[in-house]
Amino acid sequence: MPGLAALDSVSARRISRRRIFFVLTARRNPLARLQLRAMETRPLPLPLPDQDSGPHHLASLAAEVHRTYFYKVPPLPIFWGQQIRRKNRRSIRLGSYNHVTCEIRIHPLLNAPNVPAFFIQSIIHHEYLHHMLGAAHNRRFHQQERNFRYYRESKEWLRRNLHFLLGRKSTKLVPVAVQRELSPQLALF
């Protein structure tokens, strides 16, 4: 165990305040001595997986939504949610806003190459509105939601691809470009 002489200014900067406290009190307190020993032998935590390993860089999509629509408020932290393995769903929560921590979570299923970026941005816009206007989906909320540039396109994409997101069919998602080629008169509702 290092003594007081070992705590010079260089090593003190590297050691956390909590550890310095334990080193200073370990001589007199046997409980602190045990805690210090546990801190020295504790394994390092595993590195977190790269959240932006998919085709969509969530930070840049969120920054664009913030810069365009919500520049008067500070930006919110936005993360991909945890992956849950479920094949058939009855419903899906595409995004959520936590009022306590003020952070937005986006469903990781949307981090796929066939999900268009404007759809993810519409989810981010929706959750930012919850930050601004509260949890209720009232008339004012829907009016502000329609101000999103690709509101109609994102609603149409969701209408056409919801069964794929729910896992009800085994085929892949239809890309946006192919959808418009199939039926141009039904591009918007």
Rosetta constraint file for C-alpha pairs under 8 A:
AtomPair CA 2 CA 6 HARMONIC 5.85 0.50
AtomPair CA 2 CA 7 HARMONIC 7.86 0.50
AtomPair CA 2 CA 23 HARMONIC 7.37 0.50
AtomPair CA 3 CA 7 HARMONIC 7.28 0.50
AtomPair CA 3 CA 23 HARMONIC 7.41 0.50
AtomPair CA 4 CA 23 HARMONIC 7.83 0.50
AtomPair CA 4 CA 24 HARMONIC 7.02 0.50
AtomPair CA 6 CA 11 HARMONIC 7.93 0.50
AtomPair CA 7 CA 11 HARMONIC 6.01 0.50
AtomPair CA 7 CA 12 HARMONIC 5.67 0.50
AtomPair CA 8 CA 12 HARMONIC 6.01 0.50
AtomPair CA 9 CA 13 HARMONIC 6.38 0.50
AtomPair CA 10 CA 14 HARMONIC 6.95 0.50
AtomPair CA 11 CA 15 HARMONIC 6.37 0.50
AtomPair CA 12 CA 16 HARMONIC 7.66 0.50
AtomPair CA 12 CA 20 HARMONIC 7.42 0.50
AtomPair CA 15 CA 19 HARMONIC 6.30 0.50
AtomPair CA 15 CA 20 HARMONIC 6.63 0.50
AtomPair CA 16 CA 20 HARMONIC 6.37 0.50
AtomPair CA 17 CA 21 HARMONIC 6.20 0.50
AtomPair CA 18 CA 22 HARMONIC 6.37 0.50
AtomPair CA 19 CA 23 HARMONIC 6.11 0.50
AtomPair CA 19 CA 36 HARMONIC 7.19 0.50
AtomPair CA 20 CA 24 HARMONIC 6.12 0.50
AtomPair CA 21 CA 25 HARMONIC 6.19 0.50
AtomPair CA 22 CA 26 HARMONIC 5.56 0.50
AtomPair CA 22 CA 32 HARMONIC 5.71 0.50
AtomPair CA 22 CA 33 HARMONIC 7.18 0.50
AtomPair CA 22 CA 35 HARMONIC 7.60 0.50
AtomPair CA 22 CA 36 HARMONIC 6.05 0.50
AtomPair CA 23 CA 27 HARMONIC 7.62 0.50
AtomPair CA 23 CA 33 HARMONIC 7.80 0.50
AtomPair CA 23 CA 36 HARMONIC 7.08 0.50
AtomPair CA 25 CA 29 HARMONIC 5.99 0.50
AtomPair CA 25 CA 32 HARMONIC 6.54 0.50
AtomPair CA 25 CA 33 HARMONIC 7.86 0.50
AtomPair CA 26 CA 30 HARMONIC 6.45 0.50
AtomPair CA 26 CA 31 HARMONIC 7.72 0.50
AtomPair CA 26 CA 32 HARMONIC 5.04 0.50
AtomPair CA 26 CA 33 HARMONIC 4.53 0.50
AtomPair CA 26 CA 36 HARMONIC 7.48 0.50
AtomPair CA 27 CA 33 HARMONIC 7.22 0.50
AtomPair CA 29 CA 33 HARMONIC 6.41 0.50
AtomPair CA 30 CA 34 HARMONIC 6.38 0.50
AtomPair CA 31 CA 35 HARMONIC 6.29 0.50
AtomPair CA 32 CA 36 HARMONIC 6.03 0.50
AtomPair CA 33 CA 37 HARMONIC 6.26 0.50
AtomPair CA 34 CA 38 HARMONIC 6.21 0.50
AtomPair CA 35 CA 39 HARMONIC 6.17 0.50
AtomPair CA 36 CA 40 HARMONIC 6.32 0.50
AtomPair CA 37 CA 41 HARMONIC 6.40 0.50
AtomPair CA 38 CA 42 HARMONIC 5.89 0.50
AtomPair CA 51 CA 79 HARMONIC 7.60 0.50
AtomPair CA 51 CA 80 HARMONIC 6.65 0.50
AtomPair CA 52 CA 56 HARMONIC 6.84 0.50
AtomPair CA 52 CA 57 HARMONIC 5.50 0.50
AtomPair CA 52 CA 58 HARMONIC 6.75 0.50
AtomPair CA 54 CA 111 HARMONIC 5.67 0.50
AtomPair CA 54 CA 112 HARMONIC 6.55 0.50
AtomPair CA 54 CA 113 HARMONIC 7.69 0.50
AtomPair CA 55 CA 111 HARMONIC 6.45 0.50
AtomPair CA 55 CA 112 HARMONIC 6.32 0.50
AtomPair CA 55 CA 113 HARMONIC 5.63 0.50
AtomPair CA 56 CA 61 HARMONIC 7.92 0.50
AtomPair CA 56 CA 111 HARMONIC 5.91 0.50
AtomPair CA 56 CA 112 HARMONIC 7.48 0.50
AtomPair CA 56 CA 113 HARMONIC 7.68 0.50
AtomPair CA 56 CA 117 HARMONIC 7.11 0.50
AtomPair CA 57 CA 61 HARMONIC 6.54 0.50
AtomPair CA 58 CA 62 HARMONIC 6.04 0.50
AtomPair CA 58 CA 78 HARMONIC 7.37 0.50
AtomPair CA 58 CA 79 HARMONIC 7.33 0.50
AtomPair CA 58 CA 80 HARMONIC 7.79 0.50
AtomPair CA 59 CA 63 HARMONIC 6.02 0.50
AtomPair CA 59 CA 78 HARMONIC 7.08 0.50
AtomPair CA 60 CA 64 HARMONIC 6.22 0.50
AtomPair CA 61 CA 65 HARMONIC 6.46 0.50
AtomPair CA 61 CA 117 HARMONIC 7.45 0.50
AtomPair CA 61 CA 120 HARMONIC 7.72 0.50
AtomPair CA 61 CA 121 HARMONIC 6.15 0.50
AtomPair CA 62 CA 66 HARMONIC 6.05 0.50
AtomPair CA 62 CA 78 HARMONIC 7.27 0.50
AtomPair CA 62 CA 121 HARMONIC 6.82 0.50
AtomPair CA 62 CA 124 HARMONIC 6.55 0.50
AtomPair CA 63 CA 67 HARMONIC 5.94 0.50
AtomPair CA 63 CA 75 HARMONIC 7.73 0.50
AtomPair CA 64 CA 68 HARMONIC 6.05 0.50
AtomPair CA 65 CA 69 HARMONIC 5.91 0.50
AtomPair CA 65 CA 70 HARMONIC 7.16 0.50
AtomPair CA 65 CA 121 HARMONIC 6.52 0.50
AtomPair CA 65 CA 124 HARMONIC 7.29 0.50
AtomPair CA 65 CA 125 HARMONIC 6.47 0.50
AtomPair CA 66 CA 70 HARMONIC 4.69 0.50
AtomPair CA 66 CA 71 HARMONIC 5.65 0.50
AtomPair CA 66 CA 75 HARMONIC 6.50 0.50
AtomPair CA 67 CA 71 HARMONIC 5.05 0.50
AtomPair CA 70 CA 128 HARMONIC 7.84 0.50
AtomPair CA 71 CA 75 HARMONIC 7.96 0.50
AtomPair CA 76 CA 102 HARMONIC 6.60 0.50
AtomPair CA 76 CA 103 HARMONIC 5.78 0.50
AtomPair CA 76 CA 104 HARMONIC 7.09 0.50
AtomPair CA 77 CA 102 HARMONIC 7.47 0.50
AtomPair CA 77 CA 103 HARMONIC 5.05 0.50
AtomPair CA 77 CA 104 HARMONIC 6.35 0.50
AtomPair CA 78 CA 103 HARMONIC 5.86 0.50
AtomPair CA 78 CA 104 HARMONIC 4.68 0.50
AtomPair CA 78 CA 105 HARMONIC 5.86 0.50
AtomPair CA 78 CA 106 HARMONIC 7.54 0.50
AtomPair CA 79 CA 103 HARMONIC 7.82 0.50
AtomPair CA 79 CA 104 HARMONIC 6.33 0.50
AtomPair CA 79 CA 105 HARMONIC 4.99 0.50
AtomPair CA 79 CA 106 HARMONIC 6.28 0.50
AtomPair CA 80 CA 105 HARMONIC 5.47 0.50
AtomPair CA 80 CA 106 HARMONIC 4.82 0.50
AtomPair CA 80 CA 107 HARMONIC 5.97 0.50
AtomPair CA 80 CA 108 HARMONIC 5.37 0.50
AtomPair CA 81 CA 105 HARMONIC 5.33 0.50
AtomPair CA 81 CA 106 HARMONIC 5.51 0.50
AtomPair CA 81 CA 107 HARMONIC 5.18 0.50
AtomPair CA 81 CA 108 HARMONIC 5.54 0.50
AtomPair CA 82 CA 107 HARMONIC 7.47 0.50
AtomPair CA 82 CA 108 HARMONIC 6.63 0.50
AtomPair CA 83 CA 107 HARMONIC 7.79 0.50
AtomPair CA 83 CA 108 HARMONIC 5.94 0.50
AtomPair CA 83 CA 109 HARMONIC 7.54 0.50
AtomPair CA 87 CA 166 HARMONIC 7.59 0.50
AtomPair CA 87 CA 167 HARMONIC 5.37 0.50
AtomPair CA 87 CA 168 HARMONIC 7.70 0.50
AtomPair CA 88 CA 166 HARMONIC 6.05 0.50
AtomPair CA 88 CA 167 HARMONIC 4.99 0.50
AtomPair CA 88 CA 168 HARMONIC 5.88 0.50
AtomPair CA 89 CA 166 HARMONIC 5.03 0.50
AtomPair CA 89 CA 167 HARMONIC 6.50 0.50
AtomPair CA 89 CA 168 HARMONIC 7.64 0.50
AtomPair CA 90 CA 166 HARMONIC 6.76 0.50
AtomPair CA 91 CA 166 HARMONIC 6.63 0.50
AtomPair CA 92 CA 165 HARMONIC 7.71 0.50
AtomPair CA 92 CA 166 HARMONIC 6.65 0.50
AtomPair CA 93 CA 107 HARMONIC 7.01 0.50
AtomPair CA 94 CA 106 HARMONIC 6.01 0.50
AtomPair CA 94 CA 107 HARMONIC 5.04 0.50
AtomPair CA 94 CA 110 HARMONIC 7.80 0.50
AtomPair CA 94 CA 123 HARMONIC 7.09 0.50
AtomPair CA 95 CA 104 HARMONIC 7.14 0.50
AtomPair CA 95 CA 105 HARMONIC 5.52 0.50
AtomPair CA 95 CA 106 HARMONIC 4.37 0.50
AtomPair CA 95 CA 107 HARMONIC 5.77 0.50
AtomPair CA 95 CA 123 HARMONIC 6.25 0.50
AtomPair CA 95 CA 124 HARMONIC 7.52 0.50
AtomPair CA 95 CA 127 HARMONIC 6.96 0.50
AtomPair CA 96 CA 104 HARMONIC 5.73 0.50
AtomPair CA 96 CA 105 HARMONIC 5.27 0.50
AtomPair CA 96 CA 106 HARMONIC 6.64 0.50
AtomPair CA 96 CA 127 HARMONIC 6.41 0.50
AtomPair CA 97 CA 102 HARMONIC 6.86 0.50
AtomPair CA 97 CA 103 HARMONIC 5.89 0.50
AtomPair CA 97 CA 104 HARMONIC 4.60 0.50
AtomPair CA 97 CA 105 HARMONIC 6.51 0.50
AtomPair CA 97 CA 127 HARMONIC 5.65 0.50
AtomPair CA 97 CA 128 HARMONIC 7.80 0.50
AtomPair CA 97 CA 130 HARMONIC 6.84 0.50
AtomPair CA 97 CA 131 HARMONIC 7.19 0.50
AtomPair CA 98 CA 102 HARMONIC 5.30 0.50
AtomPair CA 98 CA 103 HARMONIC 5.53 0.50
AtomPair CA 98 CA 104 HARMONIC 6.49 0.50
AtomPair CA 99 CA 103 HARMONIC 7.48 0.50
AtomPair CA 99 CA 131 HARMONIC 7.19 0.50
AtomPair CA 102 CA 131 HARMONIC 7.45 0.50
AtomPair CA 104 CA 124 HARMONIC 7.62 0.50
AtomPair CA 104 CA 127 HARMONIC 6.69 0.50
AtomPair CA 106 CA 110 HARMONIC 7.59 0.50
AtomPair CA 106 CA 123 HARMONIC 7.65 0.50
AtomPair CA 106 CA 124 HARMONIC 7.75 0.50
AtomPair CA 107 CA 111 HARMONIC 7.87 0.50
AtomPair CA 109 CA 165 HARMONIC 7.45 0.50
AtomPair CA 110 CA 115 HARMONIC 6.09 0.50
AtomPair CA 110 CA 120 HARMONIC 7.10 0.50
AtomPair CA 111 CA 115 HARMONIC 7.14 0.50
AtomPair CA 114 CA 173 HARMONIC 5.99 0.50
AtomPair CA 114 CA 174 HARMONIC 6.86 0.50
AtomPair CA 114 CA 175 HARMONIC 5.35 0.50
AtomPair CA 114 CA 176 HARMONIC 7.79 0.50
AtomPair CA 115 CA 119 HARMONIC 7.08 0.50
AtomPair CA 115 CA 120 HARMONIC 7.76 0.50
AtomPair CA 115 CA 173 HARMONIC 7.71 0.50
AtomPair CA 115 CA 175 HARMONIC 7.34 0.50
AtomPair CA 116 CA 120 HARMONIC 7.00 0.50
AtomPair CA 116 CA 175 HARMONIC 7.84 0.50
AtomPair CA 116 CA 176 HARMONIC 7.05 0.50
AtomPair CA 117 CA 121 HARMONIC 6.23 0.50
AtomPair CA 118 CA 122 HARMONIC 6.10 0.50
AtomPair CA 118 CA 150 HARMONIC 6.54 0.50
AtomPair CA 118 CA 154 HARMONIC 6.81 0.50
AtomPair CA 119 CA 123 HARMONIC 6.51 0.50
AtomPair CA 119 CA 150 HARMONIC 7.93 0.50
AtomPair CA 119 CA 154 HARMONIC 5.05 0.50
AtomPair CA 119 CA 157 HARMONIC 7.60 0.50
AtomPair CA 120 CA 124 HARMONIC 6.33 0.50
AtomPair CA 121 CA 125 HARMONIC 6.02 0.50
AtomPair CA 122 CA 126 HARMONIC 6.10 0.50
AtomPair CA 122 CA 148 HARMONIC 7.03 0.50
AtomPair CA 122 CA 150 HARMONIC 7.29 0.50
AtomPair CA 122 CA 151 HARMONIC 6.78 0.50
AtomPair CA 122 CA 154 HARMONIC 6.74 0.50
AtomPair CA 123 CA 127 HARMONIC 6.28 0.50
AtomPair CA 124 CA 128 HARMONIC 6.14 0.50
AtomPair CA 125 CA 129 HARMONIC 6.29 0.50
AtomPair CA 125 CA 145 HARMONIC 7.47 0.50
AtomPair CA 125 CA 148 HARMONIC 7.28 0.50
AtomPair CA 126 CA 130 HARMONIC 6.65 0.50
AtomPair CA 126 CA 145 HARMONIC 6.44 0.50
AtomPair CA 127 CA 131 HARMONIC 6.55 0.50
AtomPair CA 128 CA 132 HARMONIC 6.36 0.50
AtomPair CA 129 CA 133 HARMONIC 5.71 0.50
AtomPair CA 129 CA 134 HARMONIC 7.42 0.50
AtomPair CA 129 CA 141 HARMONIC 7.09 0.50
AtomPair CA 129 CA 144 HARMONIC 7.61 0.50
AtomPair CA 129 CA 145 HARMONIC 7.40 0.50
AtomPair CA 130 CA 134 HARMONIC 4.78 0.50
AtomPair CA 130 CA 135 HARMONIC 5.45 0.50
AtomPair CA 130 CA 136 HARMONIC 7.78 0.50
AtomPair CA 131 CA 135 HARMONIC 7.96 0.50
AtomPair CA 133 CA 141 HARMONIC 6.85 0.50
AtomPair CA 136 CA 141 HARMONIC 7.50 0.50
AtomPair CA 137 CA 141 HARMONIC 5.56 0.50
AtomPair CA 137 CA 142 HARMONIC 6.69 0.50
AtomPair CA 138 CA 142 HARMONIC 6.41 0.50
AtomPair CA 139 CA 143 HARMONIC 6.13 0.50
AtomPair CA 140 CA 144 HARMONIC 6.25 0.50
AtomPair CA 141 CA 145 HARMONIC 6.11 0.50
AtomPair CA 142 CA 146 HARMONIC 6.23 0.50
AtomPair CA 143 CA 147 HARMONIC 6.93 0.50
AtomPair CA 144 CA 148 HARMONIC 7.67 0.50
AtomPair CA 145 CA 151 HARMONIC 7.43 0.50
AtomPair CA 146 CA 151 HARMONIC 5.82 0.50
AtomPair CA 146 CA 152 HARMONIC 7.99 0.50
AtomPair CA 147 CA 151 HARMONIC 7.33 0.50
AtomPair CA 150 CA 154 HARMONIC 6.01 0.50
AtomPair CA 151 CA 155 HARMONIC 6.28 0.50
AtomPair CA 152 CA 156 HARMONIC 6.14 0.50
AtomPair CA 152 CA 188 HARMONIC 6.33 0.50
AtomPair CA 152 CA 189 HARMONIC 7.65 0.50
AtomPair CA 153 CA 157 HARMONIC 6.07 0.50
AtomPair CA 153 CA 187 HARMONIC 7.64 0.50
AtomPair CA 153 CA 188 HARMONIC 6.36 0.50
AtomPair CA 154 CA 158 HARMONIC 6.12 0.50
AtomPair CA 155 CA 159 HARMONIC 6.14 0.50
AtomPair CA 156 CA 160 HARMONIC 6.25 0.50
AtomPair CA 156 CA 187 HARMONIC 7.31 0.50
AtomPair CA 156 CA 188 HARMONIC 6.18 0.50
AtomPair CA 156 CA 189 HARMONIC 6.07 0.50
AtomPair CA 157 CA 161 HARMONIC 6.04 0.50
AtomPair CA 157 CA 176 HARMONIC 7.66 0.50
AtomPair CA 158 CA 162 HARMONIC 5.32 0.50
AtomPair CA 161 CA 165 HARMONIC 6.51 0.50
AtomPair CA 161 CA 173 HARMONIC 6.73 0.50
AtomPair CA 161 CA 174 HARMONIC 7.52 0.50
AtomPair CA 162 CA 166 HARMONIC 6.17 0.50
AtomPair CA 163 CA 167 HARMONIC 6.26 0.50
AtomPair CA 163 CA 168 HARMONIC 5.48 0.50
AtomPair CA 163 CA 169 HARMONIC 6.79 0.50
AtomPair CA 164 CA 168 HARMONIC 6.00 0.50
AtomPair CA 164 CA 169 HARMONIC 5.89 0.50
AtomPair CA 164 CA 170 HARMONIC 7.72 0.50
AtomPair CA 164 CA 171 HARMONIC 7.60 0.50
AtomPair CA 164 CA 172 HARMONIC 7.20 0.50
AtomPair CA 164 CA 173 HARMONIC 6.27 0.50
AtomPair CA 174 CA 178 HARMONIC 6.69 0.50
AtomPair CA 174 CA 179 HARMONIC 6.72 0.50
AtomPair CA 175 CA 179 HARMONIC 6.51 0.50
AtomPair CA 176 CA 180 HARMONIC 6.55 0.50
AtomPair CA 177 CA 181 HARMONIC 6.55 0.50
AtomPair CA 178 CA 182 HARMONIC 6.33 0.50
AtomPair CA 179 CA 183 HARMONIC 6.71 0.50
AtomPair CA 179 CA 187 HARMONIC 7.84 0.50
AtomPair CA 180 CA 184 HARMONIC 5.21 0.50
AtomPair CA 180 CA 187 HARMONIC 6.10 0.50
AtomPair CA 183 CA 187 HARMONIC 6.64 0.50
